Amino acid sequence: DTKKYEEISPILEFYLKEKTGMGLSEINNQRIDQLLDRCGVGNHDIDVFIKLKSDSELSRFSPIKTSNQDEDQRLKEDIVRLIEILKRMDGKLK
């Protein structure tokens, strides 16, 4: 249950750690790109996945300058996109 945008990144890191066996220190954008590409995940999904993870990481250190309603809507939209991507990716990651 994600209530804030900055919570997305740790969830994605845990997901990748559990699905791939990588350590948290190994999970970076370049490694994610390589891993997902090897698993046959499409470039668009890889780009969106990395963007959402990066945006989430940035929001942990610099709060998003939007109203709560705007932030809530963005979070909902991004989570829906992310869930769709994860569904497509899940069977490809071993």
mmCIF file as gemmi writes it, N, C-alpha and C atoms, coordinates in Angstrom:
data_model
loop_
_atom_site.group_PDB
_atom_site.id
_atom_site.type_symbol
_atom_site.label_atom_id
_atom_site.label_alt_id
_atom_site.label_comp_id
_atom_site.label_asym_id
_atom_site.label_entity_id
_atom_site.label_seq_id
_atom_site.pdbx_PDB_ins_code
_atom_site.Cartn_x
_atom_site.Cartn_y
_atom_site.Cartn_z
_atom_site.occupancy
_atom_site.B_iso_or_equiv
_atom_site.pdbx_formal_charge
_atom_site.auth_seq_id
_atom_site.auth_asym_id
_atom_site.pdbx_PDB_model_num
ATOM 1 N N . ASP Axp A 1 ? 0.854 -1.184 0 1 0 ? 1 A 1
ATOM 2 C CA . ASP Axp A 1 ? 0 0 0 1 0 ? 1 A 1
ATOM 3 C C . ASP Axp A 1 ? 0.894 1.239 0 1 0 ? 1 A 1
ATOM 4 N N . THR Axp A 2 ? 0.948 1.916 -1.113 1 0 ? 2 A 1
ATOM 5 C CA . THR Axp A 2 ? 1.819 3.079 -1.272 1 0 ? 2 A 1
ATOM 6 C C . THR Axp A 2 ? 1.023 4.348 -1.038 1 0 ? 2 A 1
ATOM 7 N N . LYS Axp A 3 ? 1.469 5.155 -0.105 1 0 ? 3 A 1
ATOM 8 C CA . LYS Axp A 3 ? 0.775 6.401 0.211 1 0 ? 3 A 1
ATOM 9 C C . LYS Axp A 3 ? 1.531 7.624 -0.309 1 0 ? 3 A 1
ATOM 10 N N . LYS Axp A 4 ? 2.829 7.472 -0.536 1 0 ? 4 A 1
ATOM 11 C CA . LYS Axp A 4 ? 3.652 8.589 -0.976 1 0 ? 4 A 1
ATOM 12 C C . LYS Axp A 4 ? 4.504 8.156 -2.148 1 0 ? 4 A 1
ATOM 13 N N . TYR Axp A 5 ? 4.828 9.124 -2.994 1 0 ? 5 A 1
ATOM 14 C CA . TYR Axp A 5 ? 5.589 8.841 -4.214 1 0 ? 5 A 1
ATOM 15 C C . TYR Axp A 5 ? 6.949 8.235 -3.918 1 0 ? 5 A 1
ATOM 16 N N . GLU Axp A 6 ? 7.59 8.692 -2.849 1 0 ? 6 A 1
ATOM 17 C CA . GLU Axp A 6 ? 8.936 8.211 -2.549 1 0 ? 6 A 1
ATOM 18 C C . GLU Axp A 6 ? 8.958 6.75 -2.107 1 0 ? 6 A 1
ATOM 19 N N . GLU Axp A 7 ? 7.803 6.159 -1.846 1 0 ? 7 A 1
ATOM 20 C CA . GLU Axp A 7 ? 7.738 4.758 -1.437 1 0 ? 7 A 1
ATOM 21 C C . GLU Axp A 7 ? 7.862 3.793 -2.621 1 0 ? 7 A 1
ATOM 22 N N . ILE Axp A 8 ? 7.741 4.297 -3.843 1 0 ? 8 A 1
ATOM 23 C CA . ILE Axp A 8 ? 7.786 3.432 -5.026 1 0 ? 8 A 1
ATOM 24 C C . ILE Axp A 8 ? 9.163 2.797 -5.197 1 0 ? 8 A 1
ATOM 25 N N . SER Axp A 9 ? 10.207 3.588 -5.072 1 0 ? 9 A 1
ATOM 26 C CA . SER Axp A 9 ? 11.564 3.097 -5.321 1 0 ? 9 A 1
ATOM 27 C C . SER Axp A 9 ? 11.943 1.92 -4.417 1 0 ? 9 A 1
ATOM 28 N N . PRO Axp A 10 ? 11.742 2.009 -3.114 1 0 ? 10 A 1
ATOM 29 C CA . PRO Axp A 10 ? 12.092 0.847 -2.278 1 0 ? 10 A 1
ATOM 30 C C . PRO Axp A 10 ? 11.284 -0.411 -2.623 1 0 ? 10 A 1
ATOM 31 N N . ILE Axp A 11 ? 10.045 -0.233 -3.023 1 0 ? 11 A 1
ATOM 32 C CA . ILE Axp A 11 ? 9.221 -1.38 -3.422 1 0 ? 11 A 1
ATOM 33 C C . ILE Axp A 11 ? 9.799 -2.022 -4.672 1 0 ? 11 A 1
ATOM 34 N N . LEU Axp A 12 ? 10.195 -1.197 -5.656 1 0 ? 12 A 1
ATOM 35 C CA . LEU Axp A 12 ? 10.781 -1.73 -6.886 1 0 ? 12 A 1
ATOM 36 C C . LEU Axp A 12 ? 12.119 -2.41 -6.611 1 0 ? 12 A 1
ATOM 37 N N . GLU Axp A 13 ? 12.907 -1.83 -5.732 1 0 ? 13 A 1
ATOM 38 C CA . GLU Axp A 13 ? 14.191 -2.442 -5.387 1 0 ? 13 A 1
ATOM 39 C C . GLU Axp A 13 ? 13.974 -3.8 -4.725 1 0 ? 13 A 1
ATOM 40 N N . PHE Axp A 14 ? 13.026 -3.886 -3.807 1 0 ? 14 A 1
ATOM 41 C CA . PHE Axp A 14 ? 12.732 -5.152 -3.143 1 0 ? 14 A 1
ATOM 42 C C . PHE Axp A 14 ? 12.22 -6.178 -4.153 1 0 ? 14 A 1
ATOM 43 N N . TYR Axp A 15 ? 11.345 -5.736 -5.057 1 0 ? 15 A 1
ATOM 44 C CA . TYR Axp A 15 ? 10.815 -6.622 -6.094 1 0 ? 15 A 1
ATOM 45 C C . TYR Axp A 15 ? 11.964 -7.207 -6.93 1 0 ? 15 A 1
ATOM 46 N N . LEU Axp A 16 ? 12.868 -6.347 -7.402 1 0 ? 16 A 1
ATOM 47 C CA . LEU Axp A 16 ? 13.992 -6.809 -8.217 1 0 ? 16 A 1
ATOM 48 C C . LEU Axp A 16 ? 14.917 -7.716 -7.42 1 0 ? 16 A 1
ATOM 49 N N . LYS Axp A 17 ? 15.151 -7.374 -6.17 1 0 ? 17 A 1
ATOM 50 C CA . LYS Axp A 17 ? 16.007 -8.195 -5.305 1 0 ? 17 A 1
ATOM 51 C C . LYS Axp A 17 ? 15.413 -9.598 -5.176 1 0 ? 17 A 1
ATOM 52 N N . GLU Axp A 18 ? 14.116 -9.679 -4.929 1 0 ? 18 A 1
ATOM 53 C CA . GLU Axp A 18 ? 13.459 -10.969 -4.743 1 0 ? 18 A 1
ATOM 54 C C . GLU Axp A 18 ? 13.387 -11.772 -6.047 1 0 ? 18 A 1
ATOM 55 N N . LYS Axp A 19 ? 13.13 -11.101 -7.154 1 0 ? 19 A 1
ATOM 56 C CA . LYS Axp A 19 ? 12.958 -11.799 -8.431 1 0 ? 19 A 1
ATOM 57 C C . LYS Axp A 19 ? 14.278 -12.211 -9.067 1 0 ? 19 A 1
ATOM 58 N N . THR Axp A 20 ? 15.348 -11.475 -8.791 1 0 ? 20 A 1
ATOM 59 C CA . THR Axp A 20 ? 16.602 -11.72 -9.502 1 0 ? 20 A 1
ATOM 60 C C . THR Axp A 20 ? 17.726 -12.228 -8.607 1 0 ? 20 A 1
ATOM 61 N N . GLY Axp A 21 ? 17.606 -12.024 -7.316 1 0 ? 21 A 1
ATOM 62 C CA . GLY Axp A 21 ? 18.676 -12.409 -6.417 1 0 ? 21 A 1
ATOM 63 C C . GLY Axp A 21 ? 19.793 -11.376 -6.321 1 0 ? 21 A 1
ATOM 64 N N . MET Axp A 22 ? 19.641 -10.243 -7 1 0 ? 22 A 1
ATOM 65 C CA . MET Axp A 22 ? 20.65 -9.178 -6.916 1 0 ? 22 A 1
ATOM 66 C C . MET Axp A 22 ? 20.61 -8.555 -5.529 1 0 ? 22 A 1
ATOM 67 N N . GLY Axp A 23 ? 21.765 -8.086 -5.073 1 0 ? 23 A 1
ATOM 68 C CA . GLY Axp A 23 ? 21.816 -7.33 -3.83 1 0 ? 23 A 1
ATOM 69 C C . GLY Axp A 23 ? 21.355 -5.903 -4.069 1 0 ? 23 A 1
ATOM 70 N N . LEU Axp A 24 ? 20.907 -5.246 -3.02 1 0 ? 24 A 1
ATOM 71 C CA . LEU Axp A 24 ? 20.422 -3.87 -3.178 1 0 ? 24 A 1
ATOM 72 C C . LEU Axp A 24 ? 21.485 -2.951 -3.762 1 0 ? 24 A 1
ATOM 73 N N . SER Axp A 25 ? 22.746 -3.174 -3.433 1 0 ? 25 A 1
ATOM 74 C CA . SER Axp A 25 ? 23.808 -2.314 -3.967 1 0 ? 25 A 1
ATOM 75 C C . SER Axp A 25 ? 24.006 -2.521 -5.472 1 0 ? 25 A 1
ATOM 76 N N . GLU Axp A 26 ? 23.538 -3.639 -5.994 1 0 ? 26 A 1
ATOM 77 C CA . GLU Axp A 26 ? 23.675 -3.922 -7.43 1 0 ? 26 A 1
ATOM 78 C C . GLU Axp A 26 ? 22.54 -3.325 -8.264 1 0 ? 26 A 1
ATOM 79 N N . ILE Axp A 27 ? 21.499 -2.889 -7.609 1 0 ? 27 A 1
ATOM 80 C CA . ILE Axp A 27 ? 20.32 -2.408 -8.326 1 0 ? 27 A 1
ATOM 81 C C . ILE Axp A 27 ? 20.497 -0.93 -8.644 1 0 ? 27 A 1
ATOM 82 N N . ASN Axp A 28 ? 20.877 -0.662 -9.889 1 0 ? 28 A 1
ATOM 83 C CA . ASN Axp A 28 ? 20.994 0.71 -10.379 1 0 ? 28 A 1
ATOM 84 C C . ASN Axp A 28 ? 20.376 0.745 -11.775 1 0 ? 28 A 1
ATOM 85 N N . ASN Axp A 29 ? 20.229 1.93 -12.314 1 0 ? 29 A 1
ATOM 86 C CA . ASN Axp A 29 ? 19.528 2.071 -13.596 1 0 ? 29 A 1
ATOM 87 C C . ASN Axp A 29 ? 20.182 1.281 -14.724 1 0 ? 29 A 1
ATOM 88 N N . GLN Axp A 30 ? 21.511 1.291 -14.776 1 0 ? 30 A 1
ATOM 89 C CA . GLN Axp A 30 ? 22.204 0.566 -15.842 1 0 ? 30 A 1
ATOM 90 C C . GLN Axp A 30 ? 21.959 -0.937 -15.718 1 0 ? 30 A 1
ATOM 91 N N . ARG Axp A 31 ? 22.078 -1.47 -14.519 1 0 ? 31 A 1
ATOM 92 C CA . ARG Axp A 31 ? 21.856 -2.906 -14.303 1 0 ? 31 A 1
ATOM 93 C C . ARG Axp A 31 ? 20.4 -3.282 -14.573 1 0 ? 31 A 1
ATOM 94 N N . ILE Axp A 32 ? 19.474 -2.413 -14.172 1 0 ? 32 A 1
ATOM 95 C CA . ILE Axp A 32 ? 18.059 -2.67 -14.431 1 0 ? 32 A 1
ATOM 96 C C . ILE Axp A 32 ? 17.817 -2.726 -15.934 1 0 ? 32 A 1
ATOM 97 N N . ASP Axp A 33 ? 18.368 -1.761 -16.658 1 0 ? 33 A 1
ATOM 98 C CA . ASP Axp A 33 ? 18.212 -1.717 -18.113 1 0 ? 33 A 1
ATOM 99 C C . ASP Axp A 33 ? 18.733 -3.006 -18.744 1 0 ? 33 A 1
ATOM 100 N N . GLN Axp A 34 ? 19.936 -3.424 -18.348 1 0 ? 34 A 1
ATOM 101 C CA . GLN Axp A 34 ? 20.541 -4.637 -18.905 1 0 ? 34 A 1
ATOM 102 C C . GLN Axp A 34 ? 19.719 -5.882 -18.566 1 0 ? 34 A 1
ATOM 103 N N . LEU Axp A 35 ? 19.314 -5.983 -17.314 1 0 ? 35 A 1
ATOM 104 C CA . LEU Axp A 35 ? 18.552 -7.144 -16.86 1 0 ? 35 A 1
ATOM 105 C C . LEU Axp A 35 ? 17.226 -7.261 -17.607 1 0 ? 35 A 1
ATOM 106 N N . LEU Axp A 36 ? 16.489 -6.171 -17.656 1 0 ? 36 A 1
ATOM 107 C CA . LEU Axp A 36 ? 15.175 -6.208 -18.293 1 0 ? 36 A 1
ATOM 108 C C . LEU Axp A 36 ? 15.294 -6.441 -19.792 1 0 ? 36 A 1
ATOM 109 N N . ASP Axp A 37 ? 16.335 -5.87 -20.396 1 0 ? 37 A 1
ATOM 110 C CA . ASP Axp A 37 ? 16.567 -6.1 -21.822 1 0 ? 37 A 1
ATOM 111 C C . ASP Axp A 37 ? 16.845 -7.58 -22.092 1 0 ? 37 A 1
ATOM 112 N N . ARG Axp A 38 ? 17.696 -8.204 -21.277 1 0 ? 38 A 1
ATOM 113 C CA . ARG Axp A 38 ? 17.989 -9.638 -21.423 1 0 ? 38 A 1
ATOM 114 C C . ARG Axp A 38 ? 16.744 -10.499 -21.239 1 0 ? 38 A 1
ATOM 115 N N . CYS Axp A 39 ? 15.816 -10.023 -20.422 1 0 ? 39 A 1
ATOM 116 C CA . CYS Axp A 39 ? 14.584 -10.787 -20.164 1 0 ? 39 A 1
ATOM 117 C C . CYS Axp A 39 ? 13.524 -10.542 -21.236 1 0 ? 39 A 1
ATOM 118 N N . GLY Axp A 40 ? 13.84 -9.705 -22.216 1 0 ? 40 A 1
ATOM 119 C CA . GLY Axp A 40 ? 12.901 -9.458 -23.296 1 0 ? 40 A 1
ATOM 120 C C . GLY Axp A 40 ? 11.84 -8.421 -22.993 1 0 ? 40 A 1
ATOM 121 N N . VAL Axp A 41 ? 12.068 -7.616 -21.967 1 0 ? 41 A 1
ATOM 122 C CA . VAL Axp A 41 ? 11.136 -6.534 -21.656 1 0 ? 41 A 1
ATOM 123 C C . VAL Axp A 41 ? 11.349 -5.43 -22.687 1 0 ? 41 A 1
ATOM 124 N N . GLY Axp A 42 ? 10.277 -4.882 -23.206 1 0 ? 42 A 1
ATOM 125 C CA . GLY Axp A 42 ? 10.349 -3.858 -24.237 1 0 ? 42 A 1
ATOM 126 C C . GLY Axp A 42 ? 11.019 -2.581 -23.76 1 0 ? 42 A 1
ATOM 127 N N . ASN Axp A 43 ? 11.633 -1.861 -24.687 1 0 ? 43 A 1
ATOM 128 C CA . ASN Axp A 43 ? 12.348 -0.623 -24.362 1 0 ? 43 A 1
ATOM 129 C C . ASN Axp A 43 ? 11.449 0.413 -23.688 1 0 ? 43 A 1
ATOM 130 N N . HIS Axp A 44 ? 10.21 0.531 -24.164 1 0 ? 44 A 1
ATOM 131 C CA . HIS Axp A 44 ? 9.298 1.515 -23.57 1 0 ? 44 A 1
ATOM 132 C C . HIS Axp A 44 ? 9.034 1.176 -22.103 1 0 ? 44 A 1
ATOM 133 N N . ASP Axp A 45 ? 8.777 -0.101 -21.807 1 0 ? 45 A 1
ATOM 134 C CA . ASP Axp A 45 ? 8.527 -0.511 -20.429 1 0 ? 45 A 1
ATOM 135 C C . ASP Axp A 45 ? 9.767 -0.306 -19.562 1 0 ? 45 A 1
ATOM 136 N N . ILE Axp A 46 ? 10.938 -0.595 -20.122 1 0 ? 46 A 1
ATOM 137 C CA . ILE Axp A 46 ? 12.18 -0.371 -19.374 1 0 ? 46 A 1
ATOM 138 C C . ILE Axp A 46 ? 12.333 1.108 -19.047 1 0 ? 46 A 1
ATOM 139 N N . ASP Axp A 47 ? 12.111 1.962 -20.042 1 0 ? 47 A 1
ATOM 140 C CA . ASP Axp A 47 ? 12.251 3.408 -19.83 1 0 ? 47 A 1
ATOM 141 C C . ASP Axp A 47 ? 11.28 3.914 -18.771 1 0 ? 47 A 1
ATOM 142 N N . VAL Axp A 48 ? 10.026 3.467 -18.839 1 0 ? 48 A 1
ATOM 143 C CA . VAL Axp A 48 ? 9.021 3.905 -17.866 1 0 ? 48 A 1
ATOM 144 C C . VAL Axp A 48 ? 9.387 3.398 -16.475 1 0 ? 48 A 1
ATOM 145 N N . PHE Axp A 49 ? 9.799 2.133 -16.381 1 0 ? 49 A 1
ATOM 146 C CA . PHE Axp A 49 ? 10.182 1.541 -15.098 1 0 ? 49 A 1
ATOM 147 C C . PHE Axp A 49 ? 11.304 2.347 -14.462 1 0 ? 49 A 1
ATOM 148 N N . ILE Axp A 50 ? 12.35 2.624 -15.227 1 0 ? 50 A 1
ATOM 149 C CA . ILE Axp A 50 ? 13.501 3.362 -14.708 1 0 ? 50 A 1
ATOM 150 C C . ILE Axp A 50 ? 13.108 4.796 -14.354 1 0 ? 50 A 1
ATOM 151 N N . LYS Axp A 51 ? 12.282 5.431 -15.173 1 0 ? 51 A 1
ATOM 152 C CA . LYS Axp A 51 ? 11.853 6.806 -14.886 1 0 ? 51 A 1
ATOM 153 C C . LYS Axp A 51 ? 11.067 6.863 -13.582 1 0 ? 51 A 1
ATOM 154 N N . LEU Axp A 52 ? 10.132 5.935 -13.401 1 0 ? 52 A 1
ATOM 155 C CA . LEU Axp A 52 ? 9.347 5.942 -12.171 1 0 ? 52 A 1
ATOM 156 C C . LEU Axp A 52 ? 10.229 5.687 -10.949 1 0 ? 52 A 1
ATOM 157 N N . LYS Axp A 53 ? 11.156 4.764 -11.083 1 0 ? 53 A 1
ATOM 158 C CA . LYS Axp A 53 ? 12.071 4.478 -9.975 1 0 ? 53 A 1
ATOM 159 C C . LYS Axp A 53 ? 12.934 5.705 -9.679 1 0 ? 53 A 1
ATOM 160 N N . SER Axp A 54 ? 13.47 6.329 -10.712 1 0 ? 54 A 1
ATOM 161 C CA . SER Axp A 54 ? 14.321 7.513 -10.528 1 0 ? 54 A 1
ATOM 162 C C . SER Axp A 54 ? 13.54 8.682 -9.946 1 0 ? 54 A 1
ATOM 163 N N . ASP Axp A 55 ? 12.337 8.928 -10.467 1 0 ? 55 A 1
ATOM 164 C CA . ASP Axp A 55 ? 11.507 10.016 -9.948 1 0 ? 55 A 1
ATOM 165 C C . ASP Axp A 55 ? 11.179 9.786 -8.476 1 0 ? 55 A 1
ATOM 166 N N . SER Axp A 56 ? 10.922 8.536 -8.133 1 0 ? 56 A 1
ATOM 167 C CA . SER Axp A 56 ? 10.625 8.205 -6.742 1 0 ? 56 A 1
ATOM 168 C C . SER Axp A 56 ? 11.837 8.468 -5.855 1 0 ? 56 A 1
ATOM 169 N N . GLU Axp A 57 ? 13.029 8.053 -6.328 1 0 ? 57 A 1
ATOM 170 C CA . GLU Axp A 57 ? 14.249 8.297 -5.554 1 0 ? 57 A 1
ATOM 171 C C . GLU Axp A 57 ? 14.469 9.792 -5.347 1 0 ? 57 A 1
ATOM 172 N N . LEU Axp A 58 ? 14.278 10.573 -6.404 1 0 ? 58 A 1
ATOM 173 C CA . LEU Axp A 58 ? 14.475 12.023 -6.294 1 0 ? 58 A 1
ATOM 174 C C . LEU Axp A 58 ? 13.492 12.648 -5.317 1 0 ? 58 A 1
ATOM 175 N N . SER Axp A 59 ? 12.266 12.148 -5.291 1 0 ? 59 A 1
ATOM 176 C CA . SER Axp A 59 ? 11.263 12.74 -4.415 1 0 ? 59 A 1
ATOM 177 C C . SER Axp A 59 ? 11.575 12.483 -2.943 1 0 ? 59 A 1
ATOM 178 N N . ARG Axp A 60 ? 12.406 11.485 -2.668 1 0 ? 60 A 1
ATOM 179 C CA . ARG Axp A 60 ? 12.809 11.226 -1.284 1 0 ? 60 A 1
ATOM 180 C C . ARG Axp A 60 ? 13.694 12.35 -0.756 1 0 ? 60 A 1
ATOM 181 N N . PHE Axp A 61 ? 14.431 13.001 -1.665 1 0 ? 61 A 1
ATOM 182 C CA . PHE Axp A 61 ? 15.399 14.011 -1.258 1 0 ? 61 A 1
ATOM 183 C C . PHE Axp A 61 ? 14.966 15.436 -1.578 1 0 ? 61 A 1
ATOM 184 N N . SER Axp A 62 ? 14.054 15.596 -2.534 1 0 ? 62 A 1
ATOM 185 C CA . SER Axp A 62 ? 13.521 16.933 -2.823 1 0 ? 62 A 1
ATOM 186 C C . SER Axp A 62 ? 12.03 16.779 -3.067 1 0 ? 62 A 1
ATOM 187 N N . PRO Axp A 63 ? 11.241 17.224 -2.12 1 0 ? 63 A 1
ATOM 188 C CA . PRO Axp A 63 ? 9.791 17.046 -2.228 1 0 ? 63 A 1
ATOM 189 C C . PRO Axp A 63 ? 9.237 17.625 -3.527 1 0 ? 63 A 1
ATOM 190 N N . ILE Axp A 64 ? 8.259 16.933 -4.07 1 0 ? 64 A 1
ATOM 191 C CA . ILE Axp A 64 ? 7.601 17.385 -5.3 1 0 ? 64 A 1
ATOM 192 C C . ILE Axp A 64 ? 6.839 18.671 -4.997 1 0 ? 64 A 1
ATOM 193 N N . LYS Axp A 65 ? 7.019 19.655 -5.858 1 0 ? 65 A 1
ATOM 194 C CA . LYS Axp A 65 ? 6.4 20.958 -5.636 1 0 ? 65 A 1
ATOM 195 C C . LYS Axp A 65 ? 5.013 21.019 -6.285 1 0 ? 65 A 1
ATOM 196 N N . THR Axp A 66 ? 4.087 20.21 -5.785 1 0 ? 66 A 1
ATOM 197 C CA . THR Axp A 66 ? 2.727 20.222 -6.282 1 0 ? 66 A 1
ATOM 198 C C . THR Axp A 66 ? 1.783 20.174 -5.098 1 0 ? 66 A 1
ATOM 199 N N . SER Axp A 67 ? 0.512 20.466 -5.367 1 0 ? 67 A 1
ATOM 200 C CA . SER Axp A 67 ? -0.465 20.352 -4.3 1 0 ? 67 A 1
ATOM 201 C C . SER Axp A 67 ? -0.684 18.878 -3.99 1 0 ? 67 A 1
ATOM 202 N N . ASN Axp A 68 ? -1.231 18.592 -2.846 1 0 ? 68 A 1
ATOM 203 C CA . ASN Axp A 68 ? -1.477 17.206 -2.467 1 0 ? 68 A 1
ATOM 204 C C . ASN Axp A 68 ? -2.375 16.495 -3.472 1 0 ? 68 A 1
ATOM 205 N N . GLN Axp A 69 ? -3.349 17.19 -4.013 1 0 ? 69 A 1
ATOM 206 C CA . GLN Axp A 69 ? -4.259 16.577 -4.987 1 0 ? 69 A 1
ATOM 207 C C . GLN Axp A 69 ? -3.498 16.21 -6.262 1 0 ? 69 A 1
ATOM 208 N N . ASP Axp A 70 ? -2.639 17.103 -6.73 1 0 ? 70 A 1
ATOM 209 C CA . ASP Axp A 70 ? -1.832 16.813 -7.92 1 0 ? 70 A 1
ATOM 210 C C . ASP Axp A 70 ? -0.897 15.647 -7.661 1 0 ? 70 A 1
ATOM 211 N N . GLU Axp A 71 ? -0.264 15.633 -6.506 1 0 ? 71 A 1
ATOM 212 C CA . GLU Axp A 71 ? 0.662 14.557 -6.155 1 0 ? 71 A 1
ATOM 213 C C . GLU Axp A 71 ? -0.084 13.227 -6.038 1 0 ? 71 A 1
ATOM 214 N N . ASP Axp A 72 ? -1.252 13.251 -5.416 1 0 ? 72 A 1
ATOM 215 C CA . ASP Axp A 72 ? -2.05 12.029 -5.286 1 0 ? 72 A 1
ATOM 216 C C . ASP Axp A 72 ? -2.464 11.484 -6.648 1 0 ? 72 A 1
ATOM 217 N N . GLN Axp A 73 ? -2.856 12.364 -7.558 1 0 ? 73 A 1
ATOM 218 C CA . GLN Axp A 73 ? -3.261 11.921 -8.897 1 0 ? 73 A 1
ATOM 219 C C . GLN Axp A 73 ? -2.077 11.346 -9.656 1 0 ? 73 A 1
ATOM 220 N N . ARG Axp A 74 ? -0.942 12.002 -9.566 1 0 ? 74 A 1
ATOM 221 C CA . ARG Axp A 74 ? 0.267 11.513 -10.237 1 0 ? 74 A 1
ATOM 222 C C . ARG Axp A 74 ? 0.657 10.147 -9.686 1 0 ? 74 A 1
ATOM 223 N N . LEU Axp A 75 ? 0.606 10 -8.369 1 0 ? 75 A 1
ATOM 224 C CA . LEU Axp A 75 ? 0.946 8.729 -7.738 1 0 ? 75 A 1
ATOM 225 C C . LEU Axp A 75 ? 0.015 7.624 -8.226 1 0 ? 75 A 1
ATOM 226 N N . LYS Axp A 76 ? -1.275 7.904 -8.27 1 0 ? 76 A 1
ATOM 227 C CA . LYS Axp A 76 ? -2.235 6.895 -8.734 1 0 ? 76 A 1
ATOM 228 C C . LYS Axp A 76 ? -1.967 6.49 -10.179 1 0 ? 76 A 1
ATOM 229 N N . GLU Axp A 77 ? -1.727 7.464 -11.036 1 0 ? 77 A 1
ATOM 230 C CA . GLU Axp A 77 ? -1.466 7.176 -12.451 1 0 ? 77 A 1
ATOM 231 C C . GLU Axp A 77 ? -0.178 6.378 -12.623 1 0 ? 77 A 1
ATOM 232 N N . ASP Axp A 78 ? 0.863 6.768 -11.9 1 0 ? 78 A 1
ATOM 233 C CA . ASP Axp A 78 ? 2.137 6.069 -12.017 1 0 ? 78 A 1
ATOM 234 C C . ASP Axp A 78 ? 2.047 4.646 -11.47 1 0 ? 78 A 1
ATOM 235 N N . ILE Axp A 79 ? 1.315 4.455 -10.401 1 0 ? 79 A 1
ATOM 236 C CA . ILE Axp A 79 ? 1.164 3.111 -9.845 1 0 ? 79 A 1
ATOM 237 C C . ILE Axp A 79 ? 0.4 2.219 -10.808 1 0 ? 79 A 1
ATOM 238 N N . VAL Axp A 80 ? -0.633 2.746 -11.451 1 0 ? 80 A 1
ATOM 239 C CA . VAL Axp A 80 ? -1.369 1.958 -12.446 1 0 ? 80 A 1
ATOM 240 C C . VAL Axp A 80 ? -0.436 1.553 -13.583 1 0 ? 80 A 1
ATOM 241 N N . ARG Axp A 81 ? 0.366 2.496 -14.094 1 0 ? 81 A 1
ATOM 242 C CA . ARG Axp A 81 ? 1.328 2.183 -15.163 1 0 ? 81 A 1
ATOM 243 C C . ARG Axp A 81 ? 2.334 1.144 -14.696 1 0 ? 81 A 1
ATOM 244 N N . LEU Axp A 82 ? 2.823 1.317 -13.482 1 0 ? 82 A 1
ATOM 245 C CA . LEU Axp A 82 ? 3.82 0.407 -12.948 1 0 ? 82 A 1
ATOM 246 C C . LEU Axp A 82 ? 3.264 -1.003 -12.78 1 0 ? 82 A 1
ATOM 247 N N . ILE Axp A 83 ? 2.052 -1.116 -12.298 1 0 ? 83 A 1
ATOM 248 C CA . ILE Axp A 83 ? 1.428 -2.436 -12.13 1 0 ? 83 A 1
ATOM 249 C C . ILE Axp A 83 ? 1.286 -3.119 -13.483 1 0 ? 83 A 1
ATOM 250 N N . GLU Axp A 84 ? 0.892 -2.368 -14.506 1 0 ? 84 A 1
ATOM 251 C CA . GLU Axp A 84 ? 0.775 -2.935 -15.855 1 0 ? 84 A 1
ATOM 252 C C . GLU Axp A 84 ? 2.129 -3.443 -16.34 1 0 ? 84 A 1
ATOM 253 N N . ILE Axp A 85 ? 3.172 -2.671 -16.126 1 0 ? 85 A 1
ATOM 254 C CA . ILE Axp A 85 ? 4.519 -3.07 -16.541 1 0 ? 85 A 1
ATOM 255 C C . ILE Axp A 85 ? 4.973 -4.304 -15.768 1 0 ? 85 A 1
ATOM 256 N N . LEU Axp A 86 ? 4.755 -4.298 -14.454 1 0 ? 86 A 1
ATOM 257 C CA . LEU Axp A 86 ? 5.175 -5.433 -13.63 1 0 ? 86 A 1
ATOM 258 C C . LEU Axp A 86 ? 4.454 -6.718 -14.044 1 0 ? 86 A 1
ATOM 259 N N . LYS Axp A 87 ? 3.196 -6.61 -14.415 1 0 ? 87 A 1
ATOM 260 C CA . LYS Axp A 87 ? 2.464 -7.788 -14.885 1 0 ? 87 A 1
ATOM 261 C C . LYS Axp A 87 ? 3.106 -8.353 -16.145 1 0 ? 87 A 1
ATOM 262 N N . ARG Axp A 88 ? 3.501 -7.471 -17.059 1 0 ? 88 A 1
ATOM 263 C CA . ARG Axp A 88 ? 4.143 -7.923 -18.298 1 0 ? 88 A 1
ATOM 264 C C . ARG Axp A 88 ? 5.537 -8.477 -18.023 1 0 ? 88 A 1
ATOM 265 N N . MET Axp A 89 ? 6.245 -7.893 -17.05 1 0 ? 89 A 1
ATOM 266 C CA . MET Axp A 89 ? 7.61 -8.291 -16.745 1 0 ? 89 A 1
ATOM 267 C C . MET Axp A 89 ? 7.688 -9.569 -15.921 1 0 ? 89 A 1
ATOM 268 N N . ASP Axp A 90 ? 6.723 -9.771 -15.058 1 0 ? 90 A 1
ATOM 269 C CA . ASP Axp A 90 ? 6.825 -10.786 -14.028 1 0 ? 90 A 1
ATOM 270 C C . ASP Axp A 90 ? 7.179 -12.175 -14.575 1 0 ? 90 A 1
ATOM 271 N N . GLY Axp A 91 ? 6.544 -12.597 -15.627 1 0 ? 91 A 1
ATOM 272 C CA . GLY Axp A 91 ? 6.825 -13.916 -16.18 1 0 ? 91 A 1
ATOM 273 C C . GLY Axp A 91 ? 8.173 -13.999 -16.877 1 0 ? 91 A 1
ATOM 274 N N . LYS Axp A 92 ? 8.751 -12.852 -17.208 1 0 ? 92 A 1
ATOM 275 C CA . LYS Axp A 92 ? 10.031 -12.838 -17.924 1 0 ? 92 A 1
ATOM 276 C C . LYS Axp A 92 ? 11.225 -12.848 -16.977 1 0 ? 92 A 1
ATOM 277 N N . LEU Axp A 93 ? 11.02 -12.418 -15.736 1 0 ? 93 A 1
ATOM 278 C CA . LEU Axp A 93 ? 12.1 -12.402 -14.762 1 0 ? 93 A 1
ATOM 279 C C . LEU Axp A 93 ? 12.135 -13.729 -14.026 1 0 ? 93 A 1
ATOM 280 N N . LYS Axp A 94 ? 13.316 -14.26 -13.86 1 0 ? 94 A 1
ATOM 281 C CA . LYS Axp A 94 ? 13.44 -15.543 -13.178 1 0 ? 94 A 1
ATOM 282 C C . LYS Axp A 94 ? 14.331 -15.406 -11.976 1 0 ? 94 A 1
